[in-house]
Amino acid sequence: MTGVRQLRWAMIGLCGLILGLSVAACVPASKAIVADGGANAKGNLHVPGNYRDSYQYLGTWAVAAEATAGSQQLHIVYASPGAATAHRATGHFPDGTTLVKEVFTAKTGPMTTGVVSRADTLMGWFVMVKDSKNSHPGNKLWGDGWGWAWFDADKPTKTTSTDYKTDCLTCHLPAKATDWTYVEGYPVLKK
């Protein structure tokens, strides 16, 4: 952690402790986002180590099984601190926003409430980092306002993606009008 980040987080923590307020009340939403949450200064993407504790849950997608009842996968999506608040206020994610999608195989079976699907085995993560300034023009994982990368479950620091245009963008084409993100699946973003 850089000295600036340590100081920023110390100030945020002190602000919340002294005033008894949330981080969001002490720091404007766009400033509360950890800019390198999913990437370093050189544009190398990674899965943020603390996202389950410090990121906000946005929503879950269930990918239906083709031949049987239930789901074959569950996609659980988180956003870096302040991103949802900023999106509700402006209608878009500010630069530095990091989105993390966990992809699990699903296990389906009977329970007292009926047949249900639940997360079973983690397959990996899809990470997006908002960058409208095109900060990494020579990096094939950056473009169209985002950094894009897939990480296998056993390698959270080494992406298997080589070019976002062929590895990532094709799945996001239907969401181009909403800045390449499927915002309709995230109730927390609604005003």
ChimeraX commands (.cxc) that place a marker at each C-alpha (Angstrom):
marker #1 position 0.00,0.00,0.00 radius 0.5
marker #1 position 1.43,3.37,-0.94 radius 0.5
marker #1 position 1.93,6.09,1.63 radius 0.5
marker #1 position -0.76,8.24,0.01 radius 0.5
marker #1 position -3.31,5.40,0.16 radius 0.5
marker #1 position -2.37,4.64,3.77 radius 0.5
marker #1 position -2.82,8.28,4.69 radius 0.5
marker #1 position -6.13,8.51,2.78 radius 0.5
marker #1 position -7.54,5.43,4.54 radius 0.5
marker #1 position -6.24,6.61,7.92 radius 0.5
marker #1 position -7.99,9.95,7.40 radius 0.5
marker #1 position -11.21,8.25,6.31 radius 0.5
marker #1 position -11.10,5.95,9.35 radius 0.5
marker #1 position -10.37,8.85,11.69 radius 0.5
marker #1 position -13.16,10.90,10.17 radius 0.5
marker #1 position -15.66,8.06,10.72 radius 0.5
marker #1 position -14.41,7.41,14.26 radius 0.5
marker #1 position -14.44,11.02,15.44 radius 0.5
marker #1 position -17.65,12.10,13.78 radius 0.5
marker #1 position -19.45,8.79,14.04 radius 0.5
marker #1 position -20.27,9.02,10.35 radius 0.5
marker #1 position -19.92,6.55,7.49 radius 0.5
marker #1 position -17.06,6.82,5.03 radius 0.5
marker #1 position -19.56,7.94,2.40 radius 0.5
marker #1 position -20.51,10.95,4.54 radius 0.5
marker #1 position -16.88,11.97,5.07 radius 0.5
marker #1 position -15.58,11.60,1.54 radius 0.5
marker #1 position -17.36,12.34,-1.73 radius 0.5
marker #1 position -18.28,9.08,-3.49 radius 0.5
marker #1 position -15.82,9.58,-6.33 radius 0.5
marker #1 position -12.96,10.14,-3.87 radius 0.5
marker #1 position -13.84,7.08,-1.73 radius 0.5
marker #1 position -13.07,4.71,-4.60 radius 0.5
marker #1 position -9.67,3.06,-4.40 radius 0.5
marker #1 position -8.37,3.93,-7.87 radius 0.5
marker #1 position -6.02,0.95,-8.11 radius 0.5
marker #1 position -8.42,-1.53,-6.51 radius 0.5
marker #1 position -8.17,-3.85,-9.51 radius 0.5
marker #1 position -5.08,-2.53,-11.29 radius 0.5
marker #1 position -1.65,-1.14,-10.55 radius 0.5
marker #1 position -0.18,2.06,-12.01 radius 0.5
marker #1 position 1.15,0.15,-15.05 radius 0.5
marker #1 position -2.32,-1.17,-15.88 radius 0.5
marker #1 position -1.73,-4.73,-14.75 radius 0.5
marker #1 position -5.11,-6.01,-13.62 radius 0.5
marker #1 position -5.69,-8.30,-10.62 radius 0.5
marker #1 position -8.43,-9.51,-8.30 radius 0.5
marker #1 position -8.54,-7.13,-5.31 radius 0.5
marker #1 position -7.67,-9.12,-2.21 radius 0.5
marker #1 position -10.20,-7.49,0.08 radius 0.5
marker #1 position -13.23,-7.09,-2.16 radius 0.5
marker #1 position -15.62,-9.30,-0.14 radius 0.5
marker #1 position -15.02,-7.23,2.99 radius 0.5
marker #1 position -14.81,-3.72,1.55 radius 0.5
marker #1 position -16.73,-3.76,-1.75 radius 0.5
marker #1 position -20.49,-3.38,-2.07 radius 0.5
marker #1 position -22.59,-6.26,-3.30 radius 0.5
marker #1 position -24.43,-5.24,-6.50 radius 0.5
marker #1 position -26.36,-8.37,-7.47 radius 0.5
marker #1 position -26.33,-11.97,-8.67 radius 0.5
marker #1 position -27.01,-13.43,-12.09 radius 0.5
marker #1 position -28.19,-17.03,-12.49 radius 0.5
marker #1 position -27.19,-18.70,-15.75 radius 0.5
marker #1 position -29.90,-21.25,-16.50 radius 0.5
marker #1 position -28.96,-24.86,-17.06 radius 0.5
marker #1 position -29.68,-26.00,-20.62 radius 0.5
marker #1 position -30.83,-29.58,-20.07 radius 0.5
marker #1 position -32.00,-29.68,-16.44 radius 0.5
marker #1 position -33.86,-27.56,-13.93 radius 0.5
marker #1 position -31.91,-24.93,-12.07 radius 0.5
marker #1 position -28.78,-22.95,-12.87 radius 0.5
marker #1 position -25.43,-24.01,-14.26 radius 0.5
marker #1 position -23.59,-20.93,-12.97 radius 0.5
marker #1 position -24.04,-18.06,-10.52 radius 0.5
marker #1 position -22.33,-14.70,-11.12 radius 0.5
marker #1 position -22.01,-12.57,-7.97 radius 0.5
marker #1 position -20.98,-8.96,-8.59 radius 0.5
marker #1 position -19.31,-6.43,-6.26 radius 0.5
marker #1 position -18.31,-2.76,-6.76 radius 0.5
marker #1 position -15.53,-0.79,-5.12 radius 0.5
marker #1 position -16.46,1.56,-2.25 radius 0.5
marker #1 position -18.50,4.57,-3.32 radius 0.5
marker #1 position -19.19,3.29,-6.84 radius 0.5
marker #1 position -22.88,2.50,-6.31 radius 0.5
marker #1 position -23.50,5.84,-4.59 radius 0.5
marker #1 position -21.79,7.69,-7.44 radius 0.5
marker #1 position -23.75,5.71,-10.04 radius 0.5
marker #1 position -27.06,6.54,-8.37 radius 0.5
marker #1 position -26.11,10.24,-8.35 radius 0.5
marker #1 position -24.74,10.52,-11.89 radius 0.5
marker #1 position -25.97,7.49,-13.84 radius 0.5
marker #1 position -22.45,6.19,-14.50 radius 0.5
marker #1 position -19.47,4.69,-12.71 radius 0.5
marker #1 position -16.62,7.18,-12.11 radius 0.5
marker #1 position -13.03,6.51,-13.12 radius 0.5
marker #1 position -11.33,4.12,-10.73 radius 0.5
marker #1 position -14.45,2.05,-10.11 radius 0.5
marker #1 position -13.57,-1.63,-9.89 radius 0.5
marker #1 position -16.20,-4.29,-10.56 radius 0.5
marker #1 position -15.52,-7.87,-9.51 radius 0.5
marker #1 position -17.71,-10.72,-10.74 radius 0.5
marker #1 position -17.26,-14.07,-9.03 radius 0.5
marker #1 position -18.25,-16.98,-11.28 radius 0.5
marker #1 position -19.35,-20.17,-9.53 radius 0.5
marker #1 position -20.59,-23.48,-10.82 radius 0.5
marker #1 position -24.06,-24.02,-9.41 radius 0.5
marker #1 position -25.37,-27.05,-7.58 radius 0.5
marker #1 position -29.10,-27.69,-7.84 radius 0.5
marker #1 position -31.14,-29.90,-5.55 radius 0.5
marker #1 position -34.25,-30.19,-3.42 radius 0.5
marker #1 position -34.67,-28.25,-0.20 radius 0.5
marker #1 position -37.70,-27.63,2.00 radius 0.5
marker #1 position -38.53,-24.52,-0.05 radius 0.5
marker #1 position -38.35,-26.39,-3.37 radius 0.5
marker #1 position -35.63,-27.10,-5.91 radius 0.5
marker #1 position -32.87,-24.51,-5.54 radius 0.5
marker #1 position -29.53,-23.64,-7.10 radius 0.5
marker #1 position -26.63,-22.43,-4.97 radius 0.5
marker #1 position -23.02,-21.45,-5.52 radius 0.5
marker #1 position -20.75,-24.49,-5.49 radius 0.5
marker #1 position -17.21,-24.22,-6.91 radius 0.5
marker #1 position -15.47,-20.94,-7.71 radius 0.5
marker #1 position -14.41,-20.95,-11.37 radius 0.5
marker #1 position -12.80,-17.51,-11.36 radius 0.5
marker #1 position -13.31,-13.77,-11.52 radius 0.5
marker #1 position -14.03,-11.18,-14.15 radius 0.5
marker #1 position -12.60,-7.76,-13.22 radius 0.5
marker #1 position -13.39,-4.40,-14.83 radius 0.5
marker #1 position -11.75,-1.09,-13.90 radius 0.5
marker #1 position -13.31,2.17,-15.16 radius 0.5
marker #1 position -10.88,4.33,-17.17 radius 0.5
marker #1 position -12.49,6.95,-19.43 radius 0.5
marker #1 position -9.11,8.67,-19.94 radius 0.5
marker #1 position -7.57,5.73,-21.85 radius 0.5
marker #1 position -4.64,5.65,-19.42 radius 0.5
marker #1 position -3.10,2.48,-20.89 radius 0.5
marker #1 position -3.32,2.85,-24.71 radius 0.5
marker #1 position -0.70,0.17,-25.46 radius 0.5
marker #1 position -2.33,-2.47,-23.24 radius 0.5
marker #1 position -4.77,-4.79,-25.07 radius 0.5
marker #1 position -6.78,-5.31,-21.89 radius 0.5
marker #1 position -7.80,-1.64,-21.76 radius 0.5
marker #1 position -10.22,0.19,-24.00 radius 0.5
marker #1 position -13.79,1.40,-24.47 radius 0.5
marker #1 position -13.52,3.12,-21.08 radius 0.5
marker #1 position -12.53,0.05,-19.04 radius 0.5
marker #1 position -9.80,-2.39,-18.12 radius 0.5
marker #1 position -11.06,-5.95,-18.68 radius 0.5
marker #1 position -9.69,-9.31,-17.48 radius 0.5
marker #1 position -10.62,-12.88,-16.53 radius 0.5
marker #1 position -8.76,-14.73,-13.75 radius 0.5
marker #1 position -8.98,-18.46,-13.08 radius 0.5
marker #1 position -9.79,-19.40,-9.48 radius 0.5
marker #1 position -6.28,-20.68,-8.79 radius 0.5
marker #1 position -4.56,-17.59,-10.30 radius 0.5
marker #1 position -6.08,-14.32,-8.97 radius 0.5
marker #1 position -3.02,-12.28,-10.01 radius 0.5
marker #1 position -2.49,-13.67,-13.54 radius 0.5
marker #1 position -5.12,-13.02,-16.16 radius 0.5
marker #1 position -5.79,-15.47,-18.94 radius 0.5
marker #1 position -7.23,-12.63,-21.07 radius 0.5
marker #1 position -5.01,-11.39,-23.87 radius 0.5
marker #1 position -7.23,-8.88,-25.72 radius 0.5
marker #1 position -10.42,-7.40,-24.31 radius 0.5
marker #1 position -11.93,-7.00,-27.79 radius 0.5
marker #1 position -11.98,-10.77,-28.38 radius 0.5
marker #1 position -11.97,-12.13,-24.81 radius 0.5
marker #1 position -14.44,-9.79,-23.08 radius 0.5
marker #1 position -16.22,-7.22,-25.24 radius 0.5
marker #1 position -18.33,-9.66,-27.25 radius 0.5
marker #1 position -20.30,-10.68,-24.12 radius 0.5
marker #1 position -20.86,-7.02,-23.25 radius 0.5
marker #1 position -22.11,-5.80,-26.64 radius 0.5
marker #1 position -25.78,-5.84,-25.51 radius 0.5
marker #1 position -24.78,-3.49,-22.66 radius 0.5
marker #1 position -22.94,-0.91,-24.79 radius 0.5
marker #1 position -25.62,1.75,-24.15 radius 0.5
marker #1 position -25.09,1.44,-20.38 radius 0.5
marker #1 position -21.31,1.80,-20.54 radius 0.5
marker #1 position -20.75,-1.92,-21.15 radius 0.5
marker #1 position -22.29,-2.91,-17.80 radius 0.5
marker #1 position -25.55,-4.79,-17.23 radius 0.5
marker #1 position -26.91,-2.28,-14.73 radius 0.5
marker #1 position -30.46,-3.65,-14.91 radius 0.5
marker #1 position -29.33,-6.61,-12.81 radius 0.5
marker #1 position -28.19,-4.43,-9.91 radius 0.5
marker #1 position -31.13,-3.11,-7.83 radius 0.5
marker #1 position -28.77,-1.15,-5.57 radius 0.5
marker #1 position -28.02,1.22,-8.48 radius 0.5
marker #1 position -31.64,2.35,-8.79 radius 0.5
marker #1 position -32.54,5.71,-7.27 radius 0.5
marker link #1:1,2 radius 0.2
marker link #1:2,3 radius 0.2
marker link #1:3,4 radius 0.2
marker link #1:4,5 radius 0.2
marker link #1:5,6 radius 0.2
marker link #1:6,7 radius 0.2
marker link #1:7,8 radius 0.2
marker link #1:8,9 radius 0.2
marker link #1:9,10 radius 0.2
marker link #1:10,11 radius 0.2
marker link #1:11,12 radius 0.2
marker link #1:12,13 radius 0.2
marker link #1:13,14 radius 0.2
marker link #1:14,15 radius 0.2
marker link #1:15,16 radius 0.2
marker link #1:16,17 radius 0.2
marker link #1:17,18 radius 0.2
marker link #1:18,19 radius 0.2
marker link #1:19,20 radius 0.2
marker link #1:20,21 radius 0.2
marker link #1:21,22 radius 0.2
marker link #1:22,23 radius 0.2
marker link #1:23,24 radius 0.2
marker link #1:24,25 radius 0.2
marker link #1:25,26 radius 0.2
marker link #1:26,27 radius 0.2
marker link #1:27,28 radius 0.2
marker link #1:28,29 radius 0.2
marker link #1:29,30 radius 0.2
marker link #1:30,31 radius 0.2
marker link #1:31,32 radius 0.2
marker link #1:32,33 radius 0.2
marker link #1:33,34 radius 0.2
marker link #1:34,35 radius 0.2
marker link #1:35,36 radius 0.2
marker link #1:36,37 radius 0.2
marker link #1:37,38 radius 0.2
marker link #1:38,39 radius 0.2
marker link #1:39,40 radius 0.2
marker link #1:40,41 radius 0.2
marker link #1:41,42 radius 0.2
marker link #1:42,43 radius 0.2
marker link #1:43,44 radius 0.2
marker link #1:44,45 radius 0.2
marker link #1:45,46 radius 0.2
marker link #1:46,47 radius 0.2
marker link #1:47,48 radius 0.2
marker link #1:48,49 radius 0.2
marker link #1:49,50 radius 0.2
marker link #1:50,51 radius 0.2
marker link #1:51,52 radius 0.2
marker link #1:52,53 radius 0.2
marker link #1:53,54 radius 0.2
marker link #1:54,55 radius 0.2
marker link #1:55,56 radius 0.2
marker link #1:56,57 radius 0.2
marker link #1:57,58 radius 0.2
marker link #1:58,59 radius 0.2
marker link #1:59,60 radius 0.2
marker link #1:60,61 radius 0.2
marker link #1:61,62 radius 0.2
marker link #1:62,63 radius 0.2
marker link #1:63,64 radius 0.2
marker link #1:64,65 radius 0.2
marker link #1:65,66 radius 0.2
marker link #1:66,67 radius 0.2
marker link #1:67,68 radius 0.2
marker link #1:68,69 radius 0.2
marker link #1:69,70 radius 0.2
marker link #1:70,71 radius 0.2
marker link #1:71,72 radius 0.2
marker link #1:72,73 radius 0.2
marker link #1:73,74 radius 0.2
marker link #1:74,75 radius 0.2
marker link #1:75,76 radius 0.2
marker link #1:76,77 radius 0.2
marker link #1:77,78 radius 0.2
marker link #1:78,79 radius 0.2
marker link #1:79,80 radius 0.2
marker link #1:80,81 radius 0.2
marker link #1:81,82 radius 0.2
marker link #1:82,83 radius 0.2
marker link #1:83,84 radius 0.2
marker link #1:84,85 radius 0.2
marker link #1:85,86 radius 0.2
marker link #1:86,87 radius 0.2
marker link #1:87,88 radius 0.2
marker link #1:88,89 radius 0.2
marker link #1:89,90 radius 0.2
marker link #1:90,91 radius 0.2
marker link #1:91,92 radius 0.2
marker link #1:92,93 radius 0.2
marker link #1:93,94 radius 0.2
marker link #1:94,95 radius 0.2
marker link #1:95,96 radius 0.2
marker link #1:96,97 radius 0.2
marker link #1:97,98 radius 0.2
marker link #1:98,99 radius 0.2
marker link #1:99,100 radius 0.2
marker link #1:100,101 radius 0.2
marker link #1:101,102 radius 0.2
marker link #1:102,103 radius 0.2
marker link #1:103,104 radius 0.2
marker link #1:104,105 radius 0.2
marker link #1:105,106 radius 0.2
marker link #1:106,107 radius 0.2
marker link #1:107,108 radius 0.2
marker link #1:108,109 radius 0.2
marker link #1:109,110 radius 0.2
marker link #1:110,111 radius 0.2
marker link #1:111,112 radius 0.2
marker link #1:112,113 radius 0.2
marker link #1:113,114 radius 0.2
marker link #1:114,115 radius 0.2
marker link #1:115,116 radius 0.2
marker link #1:116,117 radius 0.2
marker link #1:117,118 radius 0.2
marker link #1:118,119 radius 0.2
marker link #1:119,120 radius 0.2
marker link #1:120,121 radius 0.2
marker link #1:121,122 radius 0.2
marker link #1:122,123 radius 0.2
marker link #1:123,124 radius 0.2
marker link #1:124,125 radius 0.2
marker link #1:125,126 radius 0.2
marker link #1:126,127 radius 0.2
marker link #1:127,128 radius 0.2
marker link #1:128,129 radius 0.2
marker link #1:129,130 radius 0.2
marker link #1:130,131 radius 0.2
marker link #1:131,132 radius 0.2
marker link #1:132,133 radius 0.2
marker link #1:133,134 radius 0.2
marker link #1:134,135 radius 0.2
marker link #1:135,136 radius 0.2
marker link #1:136,137 radius 0.2
marker link #1:137,138 radius 0.2
marker link #1:138,139 radius 0.2
marker link #1:139,140 radius 0.2
marker link #1:140,141 radius 0.2
marker link #1:141,142 radius 0.2
marker link #1:142,143 radius 0.2
marker link #1:143,144 radius 0.2
marker link #1:144,145 radius 0.2
marker link #1:145,146 radius 0.2
marker link #1:146,147 radius 0.2
marker link #1:147,148 radius 0.2
marker link #1:148,149 radius 0.2
marker link #1:149,150 radius 0.2
marker link #1:150,151 radius 0.2
marker link #1:151,152 radius 0.2
marker link #1:152,153 radius 0.2
marker link #1:153,154 radius 0.2
marker link #1:154,155 radius 0.2
marker link #1:155,156 radius 0.2
marker link #1:156,157 radius 0.2
marker link #1:157,158 radius 0.2
marker link #1:158,159 radius 0.2
marker link #1:159,160 radius 0.2
marker link #1:160,161 radius 0.2
marker link #1:161,162 radius 0.2
marker link #1:162,163 radius 0.2
marker link #1:163,164 radius 0.2
marker link #1:164,165 radius 0.2
marker link #1:165,166 radius 0.2
marker link #1:166,167 radius 0.2
marker link #1:167,168 radius 0.2
marker link #1:168,169 radius 0.2
marker link #1:169,170 radius 0.2
marker link #1:170,171 radius 0.2
marker link #1:171,172 radius 0.2
marker link #1:172,173 radius 0.2
marker link #1:173,174 radius 0.2
marker link #1:174,175 radius 0.2
marker link #1:175,176 radius 0.2
marker link #1:176,177 radius 0.2
marker link #1:177,178 radius 0.2
marker link #1:178,179 radius 0.2
marker link #1:179,180 radius 0.2
marker link #1:180,181 radius 0.2
marker link #1:181,182 radius 0.2
marker link #1:182,183 radius 0.2
marker link #1:183,184 radius 0.2
marker link #1:184,185 radius 0.2
marker link #1:185,186 radius 0.2
marker link #1:186,187 radius 0.2
marker link #1:187,188 radius 0.2
marker link #1:188,189 radius 0.2
marker link #1:189,190 radius 0.2
marker link #1:190,191 radius 0.2
view
